[in-house]
Amino acid sequence: MSADKAPAPSQSQIEDEIARTRAELAGTIDELTTRLDPRVQASHVAQQAKQAASDTGAFLTGGGLPEEDPDRSRNVKLLLGAAVAGAALVVAAILRRRS
């Protein structure tokens, strides 16, 4: 027998390790279930949309872009870009009807 070999774990050590692993796995599964829940996702998207609308209103009234969160600044720019694109489509449709 080699001197480098560690002693085999006891029955109670193996059972403890299995219990810890099961608890970690259960926690991971719970976290993934929550993250992938469509209701949670929809709620998160709705909250982001409300925040983007609020940030855009603040930007348009001179409040500037939110500097503390680059994602919020990006959302303001996306919302303004979508509004400009929508307005351009409406103008193009009106001009097309008149010609």
PyMOL commands that set and color helices and strands:
alter all, ss='L'
color gray80, all
select helices_A, chain A and resi 11-36+38-60+70-98
alter helices_A, ss='H'
color red, helices_A
deselect
rebuild
show_as cartoon
